[in-house]
Amino acid sequence: VNLATNVISVSLFAVGALLMTLLFQFQQLHVWLHRGFVAWATFMLIPLSAAPFWGARVVGMLAMVGWPLYVIGIIAIGTQIWRGHHVSRLHGPLFIIHLAAALLNVLAILGLWPFSDFTLYAWQLASLLNLLSLQVSMFMRMREQLAETQSQRRHFVQLLNVKNAELEHQVAERTARLAQALGDVEQAESEQRQLLSMAAHEFRTPAAVVKASLDSLRFLASQIPAEVAQRLTNIEHASTRMIDLSN
């Protein structure tokens, strides 16, 4: 029991130092104040490992060396309460009572204060009340965070529905524009085919007339001079090529 008491007592030094500086945000007062409490909590790892072997001497030495932290913590928490820090106003008074009762118990252990049932049990009762206060605060904070999370979830679901509706509307508009564009393309292709067909017909008809006229001139081949016959042959080749291009 004494061994477990020593280990738990040393652990309380470290946990209490970290709890004070983090809960009441000593860093807002001064960065070195915060670092001092964190360093003290880290330093507790060394005697924590030695407490099972050194026994009560370790706890006594730590109480003697660390009691100024109680005074500094009380002053720091009181300053945060005076500055209007929300958490300090909510939990600071009970925590100060707890620290004061614990300080009296440490002084009584060191022989600097009369030892009595009050010094023995007062800090335990204050610690119990302080822990209950912190648990109630954590429970309320958990409920607030849960309500905030649910509110954010409803907001994001509503936002997602709005975005889905906008996306569906955009898809519908884009589909309509694509359908219209496809209709325009089909109409342009139809007009292009019609234009080509008309152009081919317009080229083919006079070329066929020219070729037919040239074919009728073959019956007069004996009466046509050689120079004219050569030019007629050129015209025939040109008309044949124009018919092929039109086709």
Secondary structure per residue as TSV (DSSP state, phi and psi in degrees):
chain	resnum	aa	ss	phi	psi
A	1	V	-	360.0	-43.8
A	2	N	H	-63.6	-39.0
A	3	L	H	-63.0	-46.2
A	4	A	H	-63.9	-38.6
A	5	T	H	-62.0	-41.7
A	6	N	H	-64.2	-45.9
A	7	V	H	-62.7	-46.6
A	8	I	H	-65.4	-37.1
A	9	S	H	-64.2	-44.2
A	10	V	H	-64.2	-39.4
A	11	S	H	-62.8	-36.6
A	12	L	H	-63.1	-34.2
A	13	F	H	-59.1	-48.1
A	14	A	H	-67.7	-48.4
A	15	V	H	-64.0	-40.0
A	16	G	H	-63.9	-39.9
A	17	A	H	-64.5	-45.5
A	18	L	H	-65.9	-40.6
A	19	L	H	-61.9	-43.2
A	20	M	H	-62.7	-50.5
A	21	T	H	-70.7	-30.1
A	22	L	H	-84.3	-42.5
A	23	L	H	-68.2	-43.5
A	24	F	T	-98.9	6.2
A	25	Q	T	51.7	63.2
A	26	F	G	-63.8	-19.7
A	27	Q	G	-62.8	-26.6
A	28	Q	G	-66.8	-28.7
A	29	L	T	-78.3	-52.4
A	30	H	-	-164.1	138.5
A	31	V	H	-64.7	-33.0
A	32	W	H	-74.2	-25.1
A	33	L	H	-65.0	-45.1
A	34	H	H	-63.1	-45.8
A	35	R	H	-63.5	-34.4
A	36	G	H	-63.8	-44.2
A	37	F	H	-68.3	-38.2
A	38	V	H	-65.7	-40.9
A	39	A	H	-64.2	-39.2
A	40	W	H	-64.1	-42.8
A	41	A	H	-63.8	-37.6
A	42	T	H	-68.5	-39.2
A	43	F	H	-63.2	-24.8
A	44	M	T	-67.0	-17.6
A	45	L	H	-63.9	-30.3
A	46	I	H	-69.9	-56.5
A	47	P	H	-68.2	-21.6
A	48	L	H	-63.9	-38.5
A	49	S	H	-74.2	-23.7
A	50	A	H	-93.9	-12.3
A	51	A	H	-58.6	-39.4
A	52	P	H	-63.4	-23.2
A	53	F	H	-97.4	-34.2
A	54	W	H	-89.3	-20.0
A	55	G	T	73.1	-145.3
A	56	A	H	-67.8	-19.9
A	57	R	H	-61.9	-37.2
A	58	V	H	-63.2	-47.6
A	59	V	H	-62.4	-41.3
A	60	G	H	-62.9	-44.8
A	61	M	H	-64.2	-41.9
A	62	L	H	-64.0	-40.5
A	63	A	H	-62.5	-39.3
A	64	M	H	-69.3	-41.7
A	65	V	H	-77.7	-34.1
A	66	G	H	-94.9	-2.1
A	67	W	H	-63.4	-27.9
A	68	P	H	-60.4	-25.1
A	69	L	H	-63.3	-32.4
A	70	Y	H	-62.0	-46.0
A	71	V	H	-64.8	-45.4
A	72	I	H	-63.1	-41.1
A	73	G	H	-63.5	-41.2
A	74	I	H	-62.7	-44.0
A	75	I	H	-64.8	-43.2
A	76	A	H	-64.7	-44.4
A	77	I	H	-64.9	-41.9
A	78	G	H	-60.5	-38.0
A	79	T	H	-64.1	-42.8
A	80	Q	H	-64.3	-37.5
A	81	I	H	-63.4	-42.8
A	82	W	H	-65.9	-32.4
A	83	R	T	-80.4	-5.4
A	84	G	T	88.0	19.1
A	85	H	-	-64.5	126.9
A	86	H	H	-61.1	-51.9
A	87	V	H	-63.4	-37.9
A	88	S	H	-65.8	-40.8
A	89	R	H	-66.2	-30.7
A	90	L	H	-79.3	-43.8
A	91	H	H	-114.4	-10.6
A	92	G	H	-59.5	-48.5
A	93	P	H	-57.5	-47.6
A	94	L	H	-64.4	-36.8
A	95	F	H	-68.4	-37.9
A	96	I	H	-65.3	-41.6
A	97	I	H	-60.5	-42.0
A	98	H	H	-62.3	-45.5
A	99	L	H	-65.0	-40.6
A	100	A	H	-64.9	-42.8
A	101	A	H	-66.0	-40.1
A	102	A	H	-65.6	-37.8
A	103	L	H	-63.5	-42.3
A	104	L	H	-62.4	-38.4
A	105	N	H	-66.0	-40.6
A	106	V	H	-64.6	-44.2
A	107	L	H	-62.7	-36.3
A	108	A	H	-67.1	-39.3
A	109	I	H	-63.5	-37.6
A	110	L	T	-79.4	-4.1
A	111	G	T	82.6	13.0
A	112	L	S	-96.3	0.4
A	113	W	S	-149.0	144.2
A	114	P	-	-60.8	131.1
A	115	F	-	-86.6	131.8
A	116	S	-	-153.2	177.2
A	117	D	H	-62.6	-31.6
A	118	F	H	-63.6	-48.9
A	119	T	H	-66.2	-25.6
A	120	L	H	-79.6	-40.9
A	121	Y	H	-107.0	-16.9
A	122	A	H	-63.4	-43.3
A	123	W	H	-71.0	-28.3
A	124	Q	H	-69.8	-41.7
A	125	L	H	-65.3	-43.6
A	126	A	H	-63.4	-38.3
A	127	S	H	-64.0	-40.9
A	128	L	H	-61.1	-48.0
A	129	L	H	-62.3	-39.9
A	130	N	H	-64.0	-44.2
A	131	L	H	-65.1	-39.5
A	132	L	H	-62.4	-40.5
A	133	S	H	-62.4	-43.3
A	134	L	H	-65.7	-38.4
A	135	Q	H	-66.0	-41.3
A	136	V	H	-62.0	-41.9
A	137	S	H	-63.8	-43.4
A	138	M	H	-63.5	-38.9
A	139	F	H	-64.3	-44.5
A	140	M	H	-64.5	-40.9
A	141	R	H	-65.3	-38.5
A	142	M	H	-62.6	-42.0
A	143	R	H	-64.5	-40.5
A	144	E	H	-63.6	-43.9
A	145	Q	H	-66.3	-36.8
A	146	L	H	-64.7	-43.5
A	147	A	H	-64.3	-40.5
A	148	E	H	-64.9	-39.8
A	149	T	H	-63.4	-43.9
A	150	Q	H	-64.1	-38.7
A	151	S	H	-64.6	-43.6
A	152	Q	H	-64.0	-38.4
A	153	R	H	-63.2	-45.6
A	154	R	H	-61.9	-39.4
A	155	H	H	-62.9	-44.2
A	156	F	H	-69.9	-35.4
A	157	V	H	-64.8	-42.6
A	158	Q	H	-63.9	-42.8
A	159	L	H	-63.1	-39.5
A	160	L	H	-63.7	-40.6
A	161	N	H	-63.0	-42.3
A	162	V	H	-61.8	-45.2
A	163	K	H	-64.1	-38.3
A	164	N	H	-63.8	-41.8
A	165	A	H	-63.5	-43.4
A	166	E	H	-62.5	-40.5
A	167	L	H	-64.8	-42.2
A	168	E	H	-62.1	-41.2
A	169	H	H	-63.9	-42.8
A	170	Q	H	-64.6	-40.4
A	171	V	H	-64.0	-40.7
A	172	A	H	-63.7	-43.5
A	173	E	H	-63.8	-43.4
A	174	R	H	-64.5	-38.7
A	175	T	H	-63.9	-40.9
A	176	A	H	-64.8	-41.8
A	177	R	H	-65.7	-39.2
A	178	L	H	-65.9	-39.8
A	179	A	H	-63.4	-41.8
A	180	Q	H	-64.8	-41.7
A	181	A	H	-63.8	-40.1
A	182	L	H	-63.6	-40.6
A	183	G	H	-62.3	-40.2
A	184	D	H	-63.5	-40.5
A	185	V	H	-65.1	-44.7
A	186	E	H	-62.3	-40.1
A	187	Q	H	-65.2	-41.5
A	188	A	H	-63.8	-40.5
A	189	E	H	-64.7	-40.0
A	190	S	H	-63.7	-44.4
A	191	E	H	-64.8	-35.8
A	192	Q	H	-65.9	-44.8
A	193	R	H	-62.5	-40.6
A	194	Q	H	-64.1	-40.9
A	195	L	H	-64.3	-43.5
A	196	L	H	-64.5	-39.8
A	197	S	H	-63.2	-43.6
A	198	M	H	-64.8	-43.1
A	199	A	H	-63.8	-44.3
A	200	A	H	-60.9	-40.9
A	201	H	H	-64.9	-41.6
A	202	E	H	-66.7	-33.7
A	203	F	H	-76.5	-36.8
A	204	R	H	-70.0	-38.1
A	205	T	H	-63.1	-54.5
A	206	P	H	-65.3	-31.5
A	207	A	H	-65.5	-39.6
A	208	A	H	-65.3	-38.0
A	209	V	H	-62.9	-43.6
A	210	V	H	-62.4	-43.8
A	211	K	H	-66.3	-38.8
A	212	A	H	-63.9	-40.5
A	213	S	H	-63.7	-40.6
A	214	L	H	-65.7	-38.3
A	215	D	H	-64.2	-34.7
A	216	S	H	-71.6	-25.5
A	217	L	H	-74.5	-11.8
A	218	R	G	-64.8	-27.0
A	219	F	G	-70.4	-15.7
A	220	L	G	-107.2	25.3
A	221	A	G	-63.1	-33.8
A	222	S	G	-71.9	-20.3
A	223	Q	G	-98.0	-3.6
A	224	I	S	-98.1	129.9
A	225	P	-	-62.0	158.1
A	226	A	H	-62.9	-38.4
A	227	E	H	-63.2	-41.8
A	228	V	H	-70.6	-37.1
A	229	A	H	-62.0	-40.2
A	230	Q	H	-64.1	-40.7
A	231	R	H	-67.7	-36.7
A	232	L	H	-64.3	-35.9
A	233	T	H	-64.8	-40.6
A	234	N	H	-62.6	-41.6
A	235	I	H	-64.6	-38.0
A	236	E	H	-64.3	-43.9
A	237	H	H	-61.7	-41.2
A	238	A	H	-65.7	-41.7
A	239	S	H	-66.9	-37.7
A	240	T	H	-63.5	-42.5
A	241	R	H	-64.4	-39.0
A	242	M	H	-64.9	-37.5
A	243	I	H	-65.6	-42.0
A	244	D	H	-61.4	-43.4
A	245	L	H	-63.5	-40.1
A	246	S	H	-65.5	-40.8
A	247	N	-	-63.9	360.0
